[in-house]
Amino acid sequence: MADPSTYRPATGTIPEAPGVYKFRDAAGRVVYVGKAKSLRQRLNSYFADIAGLHPRTRQMVTTAASVEWTVVGTEVEALQLEYNWIKEFDPRFNVRYRDDKSYPVLAVTLNEEFPRLHVYRGPRRKGVRYFGPYAHAWAIRETLDLLLRVFPARTCSAGVFKRHGQIGRPCLLGYIDKCSAPCVGRVSADEHRDIVEDFCDFLAGKTDSMVRRLEREMTAAAEELEFEKAARLRDDQAALKRALEKQAVVLGDGTDADVVAFAQDDLEVSVQVFHVRGGRVRGQRGWVVDKVDETGVTGLVDQFVTQFYGEQVESARASGVESAPVPREVLVPELPEDAEAVEKWLAGLRGGRVALRVPQRGDKRALMETVERNAKEAFQQHKLRRAGDLTARSAALQELQEALGLDTAPLRIECTDISHVQGTDVVASLVVFEDGLARKSEYRRFAVREGAEQGDVGSIAEVVRRRFQAYLRDNKDDRGPTPGIDPETGKPRKFAYAPNLLVVDGGAPQAQVASDVLAELGITDVAVIGLAKRLEEVWVPGEPDPVILPRTSEALYLLQRVRDEAHRFAIAYHRQKRSKRMTTSALDDVPGLGQTRKAALLKHFGSLKKLREASIEEISVVPGVGRRTAEAVHATLGTAGTEVPSTESKIGLQAAEPVVEH
């Protein structure tokens, strides 16, 4: 019996959006498919106390070895995708949806003289058109009952049809106008086929034109004073709209398209494809692959479209399938540079016109956003699995040790990065990774002082010097029984531990200056490297050439995560510092306004923009600000020019991690 806790995803990584999820066993087989309004709430319920679960649910979660999910835009999309997956994978634990040999579908027997609409299960037959599958037969009958008043086609069996033809009297549906009664000749075979084809067009997605046609006929009947006919057409239109609400993932124009989206970083790219056929999302595929070279979205589109559809057509031809699996439209986030050539190539594969375009609005744009969310979600899950894999982290540390020639694996890695805008508000970050995982409680940030005048190299030198001077001071003053622990507070000292490896964001100059500072301080047991972002080169001080790690290396992946985290943390502090400067600059001109009352005003109103918009009476209610001061503030801000802080200049912005400024 497997322990569900071994594959339970972290709660924060599960989206709260609607979607469909799959449980797989150790062999990769899908054992259960379900849908949920909130994926986070539903999946968390499976990992509660096992003893409290339903016996079959308990058996399912202990049989499974992994869980994955797909985010969709609405619950209706989740319902349709759940149907498709259950039919495709036939999961052993989805017993409540199993009925006979297959899911029920709505069959239209176009191969008969008088086509019949009916519920059907079993193998597909030539000359019969199928719509579905549906979860229950009653769902088909309910939809059919709504549509028969608009499309009164035959639904009876061959025996009933023949018998009523012999007696010359229609069945009950014929009397209540839910059947055109072709059995007794009320309509001809051609007229009845027209009714059936309209029915098929409606279910295939041509819904808007049908509704508009009924609306025109209703208006015309009302103008001719045929109010009974107009009322009947009004009811028909309402029936169509109710039926539309029951259709899952149907686009109004019956779209036949593939929707492609990407999420990427420097080394890998996540690709998601939703296959839309007949206006419905019929399938979904996803990959996370290594990037061969540096390329943008346009290049990724070009590579994917050519490789994917080329392989699909070759596979189809090898299997003897006549129709090529290329849709009428391929919707992408950006067009490749040679979009016209790609379109022609796809048209040759399909044997007809293919449009390659970027959706701008409407249902197609909404579906593209759904696919993009799934690409990002799949990429995030891929990274989390890789970062949380103990084996991968151990391999990364071992690779770093071997590539850099270290005596031991770098169990503690620190990385520093500089952030500024043209030399102003220069700040630095210091992030810490232990055993390949971020240790956010030990993140630090620095406001760079003297070194800012010397550029990034001088800033790196100042930050490294201040960080390791604090390390030497903490260890010199450490007289407690436990090294690195403050005996008075019982908490770790700020800089009590030295890293095994110090990473600086930059190339050879930045790495060399950091090494020189450590040598100046007499620290010889800390390795230093620089990670250049452009080509991901690892620079070792004193070496003329960089160390090139393989692009698929776990070591390079770890260094990138460390560097990116330092970059993120530095930018967050720089934005906060810049926002505070921009916010307080205008208040410096208010006579008699000290720092305490400045802080009180900004805390009360939240931003300089809101303070500008406040009246004198609203300003004067702030504790410590009298009427005269309020008038001075109002007058100064009203003539303070056009300097307005950015949307980021909110007061009270604090980093999520515990930090200390030095």
KOLFIVEX-353170 format. One record per residue: x, y, z of N, C-alpha, C, CB in turn; residue in one letter. Coordinates in steps of 0.1 Angstrom, whole numbers, plus 5000, padded with zeros to 4 digits. Glycine has a CB too. Example, Ala and Ser with C-alpha at 12.3 -4.5 7.8 and 13.67 -1.06 7.14 Angstrom:
REM KOLFIVEX-353170
513249435078512349555078513249675078511349555090a512849785071513749895071512950005079514149945057s
This chain:
REM KOLFIVEX-353170
500949885000500050005000500950125000499050005012m500750214990501550334989501050444999501450394975a501950535003501650635012501350765004502850665022d500150815005499750934996500651054999498350974999p501251065012502051175015503351185007502451175030s503751075001504951074993504851144979505450924990t503551154975503451234962502451344964502851134951y502151384976501251494978501851624974500751504993r501251704965501751834961501651934972501151884948p502552034973502452134983501152214980503652234983a500452254991499152314990499252444981498552345003t500252524984500452644977500652634962501552724982g501052514957501352494943500052454935502352394941t498952414942497752374936496852504933496952274944i496452524921495652644918494252634924495552664903p493652744926492252744931491252754920492052864941e491752744908490852754896490152624894491652804884a489052624885488452504881489352424872487052524875p489252294872490052214863489752064865491552234866g490551984858490451834858491751774863490051784844v491651674871492851614876492851464873492951634891y494151404873494351264870495251204881494851244856k494851094886495751014895496350904886494950954907f497650884887498350774880499050684890499450834870r499150554886499750454894501250454891499250314892d502050364897503450364896503850334881504050264905a503050264874503350234860502950344850502650104856a502350454855501950564847500550554842502850574836g499850454845498450434841497550524849497950294842r496550594841495550674848494550584856494850764838v494450604869493550524877492250604881494250474889v492350734880491150814883491250954877491050824899y490050994872489951124866488751194873489751124850v488951324877487851394883487951544879487951374898g486851614882486851754880486451824893485751794869k486751954893486552034906486352184902487752014915a485552244911485452394910486652454914484252444918k487252404925488552454930489452334931488352524944s490552324923491452214923492152204937492552234912l492452314943493152304956492352244966493652454960r491052284967490152234978489952084975488852314978q489652044963489351904960490551814962488851894946r491751854957492851764959493351754973494051814950l493251864981493551854995492751755002493451995001n491451744998490551645005491051505003489151664999s491751474992492251334991493451305000492651314976y494051405005495251385013495051415028496451465008f493751405032493451415046493651285053491951455047a493151265064493351145072492851025064492751155086d493650935060493250815052492050745058494450725049i492150725071491050655078489750715076491450645093a489650845074488350905072487850905058488451045077g488650855048488150855035487250735032489350845025l486450755021485550645017486550525013484650685005h486050405015486950285013487550284998486250155015p486650314989487150314975488150424972485950314965r487850544978488750654977490050624983488150784983t490050564995491250525002492050424993490950465015r491350334987492050234978492750314966491150134973q492050414961492550484949493750564953491450574944m493750634964494950724967496150634971494550824978v495850514977497050434980497550354968496650334991t496750344958497150274945497950374937495950224937t497550504937498150604929499550634934497350734928a500350684924501750724928502050874924502750634920a501150934917501251074913499951134910502251094902s499851264910498651334906499051454898497851384919v498251484888498451604879497151664875499251564866e497151784871495951854868496051954856495451934880w494951984850494852084839493852194844494352014826t494252314843493352424846492552464834494252544851v491252494836490352534826489752664830489352434822v489052734821488452864824487152854832488252934811g486352754829485052734835484752594839483852784826t483752574847483352444851482852364839482252454862e482252424830481752354818482852294810480952454809v483952374809485152314802485752194810486252424801e485752204823486152094832485351974830486252134846a484051994828483151884826483451814813481651924826l483551894802483851834789485151754789483751934779q486151824795487551754795487551634803488551854800l486751634814486651504822486051394814485851534835e484951424806484351324798485351264788483151384790y486151354782487051314772488151224778487651434765n488651264789489751184795489251054800490351264807w488051044806487550914811487450824800486250934819i486950874789486750784777488050744771485950854766k489050834771490350804766491150704774491150924764e491150724788492050644796491350524803492650734807f490050534804489250424810489750394824489250294801d489750494833490350474846489550364854490450604854p490350284862489650174869488750224880490650084874r489050344886488250384898487150484894489150454907f486950514881485750594877484550504875486150674864n484050434885482950344883481650414881482950244894v481450524887480150594886479750634872480150704896r480750654863480450694850480450574840481450794845y480750454845480750344836479350284834481750234841r479050264822477650214819477750134806476650324818d477650004807477749914796479149924790476649954785d479349934777480649924771481250054768480549844758k480450164767480950294764480050404769481150304749s480550524767479650634771478550654760480450764771y477350704765476350724755476650844746474950744762p476250834734476350954725475050974718477450924714v474951084711473751114703474051084689473351264705l473450984683473650934670472650984660473750784669a473051024648472151074637472450984625472451224634v471450894622471650794611471450854597470650674613t472450934593472350994580472350894568473551094578l472650774571472650674561471350614558473650554564n470250664565468950614562468150724554468150584576e467050674548466250774540465650874549465150694532e465150834560464650934570465550924583463150894574f466551004584467550994595466850994608468551104594p467450924618466850914631467850974641466450764635r467351044652468151084663467850994675467751234667l468950944681468750844692469950834700468250714687h469850784712470950754721471550624717470450744736v472950624717473650504712474850484720474050534697y475150354722476450304728476950194719476250254742r478250184718478850084710479850134699477750004703g480250044690481250084680480650184670481749964673p481550264665481050364655480750294641482150474653r479750344634479350284622479450394611477950234622r479750344599479950434587478550494584480550364575k478550624580477250684576476450744588476450594568g476950724600476250774612477050884618475950664622v476450994621477151104628476851104643476751244622r477951124651477851114665478251244672478851004670y477451274683477751394691477851344705476551504689f478851394712479151354726480551314728478251224729g480951234737480051154746479451244758480751034752p478451184764477751244775477951154787476251274772y477751214799477951134811476751034813478051224823a475551084810474450994812473451004800473651044825h472750894798471750894787470650994789471150754785a470351024802469251124804469651264800468851124819w471051284800471451424796471251444781472951434799a471351334773471151344759469651364757471551214751i468851284764467351294762466851434766466651184770r467451484776467051624780467351724770467651654794e468551714764468951814754468051794741470451794750t467851664738467051634726465651684728467051484724l465151674739463751714742463651864740463251674756d464651944743464652084741464652124727465752154749l465452044719465752084705464652034696467052024701l463951934700462951874690461851974687462351754696l461552074696460552164692461052264682460152244705r462352274680462952354669463252274657464152434674v463752154660464152064649463351934650465652034649f462051924646461251814648461551694639459751854645p462651634642463151514634462651384641464651514633a462751284633462351144638463251094649462251044626r462651034659463450974670463050834672463351054683t461950784666461450654668462250544662459950644664c462150424666462850304661462250264647462750184670s462850184640462450144627461050074628463450044620a460849984638459549924640458450014642459649824651g458550114651457550214654457250294642457950304666v458350334634458150414622457350344612459550454616f457650214610456850134600455450114604457550004598k455250084617453850064622452950184620453850014636r453450304624452650424622452450464608453250544630h453350424599453150444585452050354580454450414578g451950234585450850144581449450184586451150004586q449450234598448150274603447750414599448050264618i448650494593448350624588448150734599447150624580g448650704611448450804622449750824629447350754632r450250944632451550964638451450934653451951114637p452650924659452750904673452451034681454150844677c452551024694452251144703453151254699452451104718l454451234696455351344693454951414681456751294691l454351344672453751414660452651504663453351314649g451751464672450651544676451051674684449651464684y452151664691452551784699453651864693453051734713i453851834679454751914671456251894675454452054671d456651774681458051744683458551644674458151694698k457751614663458151534652457451584640457951384655c458151594629457551634616456651524610458551684607s456651404616455851294612456051254597454351324613a457351224594457551174580456951034577459051164577p456550964588455950834587454650844580455850774600c453950954581452650964575452651064563451551004585v453851104559453951194548453751344550453051154538g453751394563453651534565454751614559453551564580r455951554558457051614552457751514543458151674562v458351554532459051464523460351424529459251524509s461051324522462351284527463351394526462851164519a463351484516464251594515464051694525464151654501d462751724528462451824538462851774552460951854538e462651644555463051594567464551594569462551444569h465251564558466751564558467251704561467351514545r466551804555466951944558466851974573466052044550d465751924579465551944594466751884601464251894598i467051764598468151684604469551754602468251544599v469751804591471051874588471152004596471251904573e470052074597470052194606470352154620468652264605d469752044625470051994638471551964640469151864641f472151904630473551864631474351994631473951774619c474052094623474752214622474752284636474252304611d473552284642473452344655474452284665472052344660f474352144666475252074676476652084672474851934677l477052114659478352124655478952264658478552094640a478152354662478652484666478052604659480052484665g477252574648476752684641475452734648476452644626k475652794659474552824668474152974666474952814683t475053064664474653204663473753224651475953294662d474153174640473353194628471953134630473953124615s471853024637470452964639469653054648470652824645m470253104658469453194667469053324660470253224680v469953374652469653494645468553474635470853554638r468553354628467453324619466153324625467753194612r466053254637464753254644464353394648464853164656l465253474652464953614656464353684644466153684662e464953674632464453744621463053694617465353714608r462853554618461553504615460453554625461553354614e460853564638459953604648459553754645460553584662m460553834642460253974639459253984627461554054637t459553914617458753914605457253874608459353834594a457153764616455753724619455053824627455853584627a455753894636455053994644454654114636455954044655a455454144626455154264617453854224608456254294608e453754094605452554054597451354014606452953934589e451454054619450454024629450153884631449154104624l451053794628450953654631451553624645451653564620e450853664655451353664668451553524674450453744677f450653424670450853294675452153234669449653204671e452353254656453653204650454853274657453653234635k454753404659455853474666456053424680455553624666a455053394687455153334700455853204700453853324708a455453124690456052984689457553004685455352904678r457953094677459353114673460053174685459453214661l459453254693460053304705460453194715459153404713r459453094716459752984725460752894719458452904727d460852884706461952804699463252864702461652794684d463352994701464553064704465053044718464453214701q464053054728464453024742464852884744463153054751a464252784736464652654738466152634733463752554730a466452704722467852694717468852744727467952764703l468452854733469352914743469552824755468853054747k468452764759468652664770469452554767467252614775r469352504754470152394749471652434749469652344736a471852564745473252604744473952604758473352744738l473152634768473752634782474152494786472752684791e473552394780473952254783475052204775472752164781k475452274764476552234756477852264763476452294742q478852174763480052204770481152244760480552074777a481752354763482952404755482652414740484152314757v481552484737481152504723481352644719479652464721v482252664710482452804704481452834694483852814699l481052954693479852994684480152964670479553134686g481352964665481652944651482052804647482653044647d481952704656482352574653483752564649481452524642g484652614658486052624655486752494653486752704666t487552484643488352364641489852414641488052294627d490452404653491752464654492552394665491552614658a493852424665494752384676495252514682495952304671d495252524695495652644702496952614710494552694712v498052684707499352654712499852764720500352634700v500452734732501052834741502352784747500052874752a503152874752504452844757504752904770505552874747f505552844778506152904790507652864790505452864804a508552954793509952914791510852984801510352944777q512052934802513153004808514352994799513452954823d515553004805516753004796517052864791517953054804d516652764798517052624794515952544788517652564805l514752564793513652474790512452554785513252384802e511552484778510252544774509152444776510352584759v508052494781506852414783505852444771506152444796s505352344765504452364753503152294757505052304740v502052374755500652314757499852334744499952384769q499152234740498352234728496952184732498852154717v495952274729494552224730493952204716493652334738f493452084714492852054701491352074701493151904697h490952174693489552214692488952154679489352364693v487952074680487352014668485852034670487651864666r485252094659483752114660483352204671483051984661g484252304675483952394685484152344699482552444683g484652224701484852164714486252134717483952044716r486752144729488052104733488051954734488552174746v488651894723488551744723489851684729488451704708r490851754731492051694737493051794740492651594727g494051754748495151844753496451774754494751914766q497551834750498851774751499751874757499351724737r500851814763501851904768503151844769501451954782g504251924767505651874768506451984776506251844754w507451934782508552024787509851974781508652024803v510452054772511652004765512752104767511251994750v513952064764515152144765515152234753516452064766d515652364755515852454744517252434738515652604749k517252424725518452404718519352524718518252344704v518652644715519352764715518452884720519752794700d519052994721518353114726517353154715519253234729e516053154718515053194708513853244715514653074699t513153334709511953394714510753314711511753534710g509553364714508353294711508153274696507153374717v508453364688508353354674509153234669508753474666t510353214674511153104670510552974675512553114675g510052974687509452854693508252804684509052874707l507452904680506252874672506752804659505453004669v507652864653508152804640508652664642509352894635d509552644652510052504655508952404658511052514666q508052444667507052354671506052314660506252414683f505552414653504552384642505152294632504152524636v506352324627506952234617507252094622508252304612t507852084634508151954639506951874642509051964651q505951934649504851864654503951814643504051954664f503551904634502651864623503351774613502051984616y504651794611505351704602505251554607506751744600g505551544620505551404626504051354626506051414640e503051434629501751394629501251344616500751504634q501551414605501151364592501851234588501451474581v503151224591503851104588503250984595505351114591e502951004608502350894615500950854610502250934630s500150954606498850934600498950854587498051064598a499850894579500050824566500550684568500950904557r501450664578501950524580500750434585503050534590a499850494592498650414597497550404587498150484610s497750454576496650444565495550534567496150304565g495650644575494550744577494650834565494750814591v493450864559493450944547493451094551492150914539e492751134561492751284564493951314572491451314571s494651424569495751464577495351534589496651564568a495951514601495551574613496051724615496151494625p495751804605496051944605494752024605496951984593v494452104615493152174616493152294606492952234630p491952354605491852474596492552594602490352504594r492652604615493352714621494352664631492352814628e495552734632496452714643496652844650497852654637v496152854662496252974670497452974678494952994678l498353084677499553084684499753224691500753064674v500653234701500753364708501453464700501553344721p502353434691503053524682503253454669504353574688e503253534658503453474645504953464642502753564634l505353354636506853344632507153444621507153204628p508453464619508853564609508353524595510353584610e508453394593508053344579506653284580509053244574d505653354586504353304588503653264575503453404595a503853334565503253304552503753174546503453414542e505053144548505553024543505052904551507153024543a505052924564504552814573503052784570504652864588v502252884567500852864563500752774550500152994561e501552814541501552734528501952594530502452804518k502952574539503452434542502352354549504752444551w501652414558500652344565499452314556500052434577l499152414546498152384537498452264528497952514528a499752254525500152134517499952004524501552144513g500152004537499951884545498451854546500551904559l497651964548496151944550495451914537495552064557r495951974526495251964513494152074512494651834512g494352174520493452284520493952404528492052244526g493252514528493852634534493952614549492952754531r495052664555495252664569495652804573496352564573v494952864583495252994588496152984601493953074591a497253054601498153064613497953204618499653024609l497353224629497153364634497153374649495853414628r497153494654497153524668495753574672498153634672v494953504681493653554684493653684692492853444693p492853774689492853904695491753924705492854014685q490653864703489453894712488453774711488754024708r487453784720486453684720486753554726485953664706g486053444722486153314727487553254724485153224722d488053284713489353224709490453284718489653244694k490353414720491353474729491253424743491253624729r490053404748489853344761490453204762488353344765a490253124751490752984751492352994751490252914739l492953084743494353104743494953134757494753214733m494153214765494653254778494553124787493753364784e493553044785493452914793494652824789492152844789t495052814777496152734773497452794779496252724757v497552924779498752984784498852954799498753134782e497752964806497752924821498252784823496452954827r497752694814498152554816499652534813497352464807n500152614803501652604800502452644812501952684787a502052754818502752814829502652714841502252954833k501452664843501252574854502052444853499752534855e502052384840502852264838504352294840502652214824a504852414836506252454837506552464852506552584830f505652524860505952544874505952414881504852634880q505052324878505052184884506352114880503852114879q506752124868508052064863509252114872508352084848h509252244874510352294882510352254896510352454880k509152254902508952214916509352074918507552244920l508951984908509351844910510851834909508651764899r511451914900512951904899513651954911513351974886r513152074916513752134927513552054940513252274929a512351984941512051904953512651764952510651904955g513251734942513851594940515151594947513951554925d515251514958516451504966517551444957516251414978l517251354949518351294940518851394931517751174932t518051484925518451584915519351684923517251654909a518851724935519651824942521051774946518951864955r521051644950522351584953523251574941522151444959s522651544930523451534917523951674914522651484906a523151784916523651914913524851954921522552014915a524751924934525851964943527151884940525451944958l526951754936528051674932528751724920527651524931q527851764910528451814897529151944900527251834887e528652034908529352154911530752124918528452244920l530752034927531952004933533051954923531751894944q532651874914533551814904533951924894532951694897e532952004889533252104879534152214884531952164873a534052254897534852364902536052314910533952444911l536152184911537352124918537352154933538652184912g536152154939536052184954536352054962534652234957l536752084974537151964983535851894988537852014995d534751974990533551914994532351974986533251935009t531251914986530051964979529652094986528851854980a529252194978528852324984527452314990528852434973p527352275002526052255008525352385011526152175021l526152495014525652625016526152715005526052685030r525252774997525652864986524952994988525152804972i525753104987525253244988525453314975525953314999e524553394971524653474958524253614961523753404948c525053704954524753844956524553904942525853924963t523654004941523354074929523054224931522054014922d523454304922523254454923522154494914524654524919i521354594920520254654912520254804913518854594917s520054874902520055024902519455064889521455084905h519255194888518755254876519755374873517355304876v520655354863521655454860522455504872520955564852q522755414880523655454892522855514903524655544887g521555524903520855574914520155464922519755674910t519955484935519355394944519955254943517855384941d521255254944522055124942521855034955523555154940v521354914952521154824963521654684959519654804967v521754594969522254464966521454364974523854454970a521454234969520754134977521754024980519654074968s521453944990522253824993521253714997523253855005l521253614989520353504991521153374995519453474979v520453285002521153175008520453045003521253185023v521152944998520552814995521352715003520652784980f520652625010521252515017520752385012521052535033e521652295009521252165004520352184991520452085014d520652284983519952304971518552374972519752184964g518152414984516852474987517052614993516052394996l516152704989516252844994516052845009515252934986a516852925016516652945030516353095032517952905038r515053135030514653275030514853345043513253285025k514853275054515053345067516453405068514853245078s517353365059518653425060519053515048519753305061e518053555041518253645030518653785036516953665021y519453855030519853995035519854085023521253985041r519754215026519754315016520654435020518354365012r521254505011522254605014521954735006523654565011f522054845012522054975005523455015002521255095013a523855014990525255034986525655174988525554984972v526855204994527255344997528355384988527655355011r529655374993530855414986531055344972532055404994e530755214972531055134960530255174948530854994963g529055244951528255274939528855364929526955344944a529855444933530555534924531455454915531355634932e531855334918532755254910531955154901533755184918q530655164900529955074892529654934898530655044879g529254834891528954704896530054644903528454614885d531354654898532454594904532754654918533754614895v532654784919532854844932531754804942532954994931g530554794937529354764945529554614950528054774938s529954524941530154394946531254384957530654304934i532354464955533454464965532854514978534554554960a532054614978531554664991530654564998530754794989e529754504990528854414996529554295002527754364986v530554234994531254114999532054155012532254064988v532654275012533454315023532554335036534154455020r531454395034530554415046529954285051529354515042r529554195041529054065045530053985053528553985033r531353975049532253895055532953965067533353845046f532954095068533354165080532354135091533454315078q531054125088530054095098530253945102528654115092a530653855093530953715096532053705106531253635083y533153775103534353775112534053835126535553845106l533253935126532854005139531953905147532154135136r530953845140530153755148530853635154528953705139d531853585146532553475151533553515162533253405140n534053635161535053685171534353705184535653815166k533053755183532353785196531553665201531353905193d531653555194530853445198531553365209530653345185d531053385221531553315233530553225239532053415243r529453195232528353115237528752965236527053135230g527952875242528252735241528052675227527452655251p527152735219526852685206527252785195525252665204t528252755187528752845177527552895168529852775168p527653025165526653085156525353125163526352995145g525153095175523853115182524053225193523352995189i523253325192523353435202522853385215522453555197d523753385226523353325239522153405245524453325248p521953535242520953615248519553585242521253755247e519553575229518253555222517953405219518153635210t519053325218518853185214518653175199517753125221g518853285191518553275177519953285169517753395172k520053235157521253235149521653385147521153165136p522953405148523453545144523253565129524953555148r523253695126522953735112523853675102522853885111k525153685105526153635095527153535102526953755090f526653445110527453365117528153255109526753295129a527453215097527953105090528453155076526853005088y529653095072530153125059529653025049531753125060a529553065036529152975026530252885021528553045014p529952775016530952695009531252754995530552545007n530252824989530452874976529753014975529852784965l530453114971529853244969529753274954530753354975l528453304949528153324935527853474934526953234930v528553534924528253674921527653684907529453764922v526653764905526053784892526953864883524553844893d527653804874528553874865529653784860529153994873g530553844853531653764847532953774855531853824833g534053764847535353754853535653874863536353744843a535454004859535754114868535054104881535454244861p533754074881533054064894533553954902531554044891q533753834896534353724904535653754910534353594895a536553824902537853844907537853944918538753904895q537054054918537054144929536454084941536154274925v535553994940534953924952536053834958533753844949a536853774950537953684955539053774962538553604944s539353884956540353974962539954024976540654094953d538654054977538154104990538253995001536654154989v537953874997538053765007539553745011537453635001l540453745001541853735004542353845013542653734991a541853965011542154085019541754055033541554205014e540553995035540053965049540653845055538553955048l541453765047542053645053541153525053542553675067g540153525044539253415043539653335031537753465042i539953205034540553125023539652995020541953085026t538652975028537852855027536552875020537652795040d536352985013535153015005535453024991534453145010v534852934983535052934968534153044962534752804962a534753114951534053224945533853194930534753354947v532753214924532553204910531653324906531953074906i531653354893530753454887529953384876531553574880g528653414876527753344866527253454856526553274873l527853454844527453544834526153504827528553564823a525153594827523853564823523753534808522853674826k524453604799524253594785524453454780525153694778r525553394783525853254778525953154790527153254771l525553194802525553104813526953054815524552994812e527953134815529353094817529653104832530353174808e530453014837530853014851532353054851530652864857v532553174857533953224857534553204871533953374854w535753144871536553114883537653214884537052964883v537853284895538853384896540253334892538853444910p540953404884542353364880542353274868542953304891g541253234863541253144852540953224839540153024854e541653204828541453284816540153244809542653264807p539753124810538553074803537453034813538852954794d536153044809535153004818534952854818533853074815p534252814829533752674829532352664823533752614844v532252574813530952564806530252434811531252554790i529152454817528352344822527352304811527652374835l527152174810526152134800524752194802525951974800p524052224792522752294793521752214801522252334780r521952074800521051994808521551954822520751864800t522552024826523251994838522352034850524552054839s522251944860521551984872522252094880521351864882e523652094878524452194885524052334879525952164883a524052344866523652474860522252514864523852464845l521352424864519952454868519952514882519052324867y520752454891520752504905521352644905521552414914l522452664898523052804898522152904892524352794890l521352864882520452964877519352994887519752904864q518852904894517852924904518353024915517252794910r519552994919520153084929520353224924521553024933v520853234912521053374906519753444903521853354892r518753374898517453434895516753484908516553334888d516953404919516353444932517053574937516453334942e518353574936519153694940518653824932520653674939a518453794919518053904910516653954914518053864895h515753864917514353904921514353974934513553774922r515153934943515153994956515854134956515953904966f516854154947517454284946516554384939518754274938a515854334929514854424922513754474932514254354910i513254374940512154414949512654524959511754284957a513854514964514354614973514654744966515654564980y515154734954515454864946514154934944516154824933h513054864940511754934937511254994950510754824932r511354924961510854974974511655104978510954874985q512955104976513755214980513455334971515255174980k513355304958513055414948511655474951513155364934r510755394954509355444956509355534969508455324958s510055494979510055574991510655714988510855505003k511755714980512455834977511555924969513755814969r510855874959509955954951508756004959509455864939m508355924969507155964976507456074986506655844984t508556074992508856175003509556294997509856115013t509956294984510656414978509756534978511156384964s508456524975507656634974507356694988506356604967a507256614998506956655012508156735018506556545020l509356715012510556785018510456935017511856735011d509556985008509457135006508457195015509157164992d507657115023506657165032507357225044505657055036v507257355047507957415058507357355071507857565058p508357325080507957285094507457145095506857375099g507557065084507056925084508256835086506256895071l508356765098509456675101509156535096509656675116g510156445099510056315094508856235101511356235097q508556265114507556195121506156225114507456235135t505856355111504556385106504556345091504356535107r505656345084505656295070505256145070507056305064k505856065079505455925080503955905084506355855090a503455995093502055985097501156015085501756075108a501456115077500656145065500656035055501156275059l501855985052501955875042501255745047503355855038l501355725060500755605065499255615065501155575080k498755735067497255755068496655745054496955895074h497355805044496755815030497255705021497055945024f498355635024498855525017499655555005497655445012g499555674999500355714988500355864986499955644975s501355914979501456054977500256104968502756094971l499856014958498756054949497556074957498555934939k497155994967495956014975496056134984495655884983k497356164988497556274997497356404988498956275003l497756404976497556514967496056544965498156494953r495256434964493856454962493056484974493256324956e493656484986492956504998492656655001493656445010a491556685007491256825011492056865024489756845012s491956995027492657045039491956985051492557195040i490656965051489956905062490456765064488456915061e490556685053490956545054492456535059490856475041e493256625055494656625060494756655074495556715051i493956755079494056805093493656695103493256925094s492856595099492456495109493556395112491256415103v494756395105495856315108496456355121496956315097v496656255131497256295144498556375142497456175152p498656485149499856565149499856675138501056475147g498956675129498856765118497656865120498756695104v498056985123497057085126496557155113497557195135g495657245115495057315103496057395095493957415108r496957465102497957545095498957455087498757625105r499357345093500257245086499557185074500757135096t498257155076497457095065497357185053496057055070a497157315056497157415046498457425038496757555051e499557415046500957415040501157295031501957425050a500757175036500857055028500057065015500456935036v498757115016497957125005498457214995496557165009h498957334999499457434990500757384983499757564998a501657314991502857274985502657164974503857214996t501857064978501556954968500857004956500756844975l500057104958499257164946500157234936498257254951g501357274940502357344931503657264930502557484936t503657144933504857064934505257014920504756944943a504657054909505057014896504356894892506556984896g504856824883504256704877504856574882504256714862t505756574891506356454896505356364903507556474905e504956254897504056164903504656024904502756154894v504655964916505255834917504655724909505255794932p505455624906504855514898503855434906506055424893s503255344899502255264906502855174917501455174896t504155164917504855084927505055154939506155024921e504955294939505255374951504255374961505655514946s503955264966502955244977503755244990502155124976k503255295001503855295013503655165020503455415022i504655115027504454995035504854875027503054975039g505454885015505954765007507054705015506354804993l506954575018507954505025508154375018507654485040q509454325018509754205012509054095020511254175011a508753985013508053875020508953805030507553775010a510253805027511153735035511653815047512353685027e512053765058512653835069514053895064512853745081p514154025065515454085059515954185069515154155046v517254215068517854315076518654405067518754255088v518554535068519254635060520554665067518454755057e521654675060522954705066523654815058523854575065h
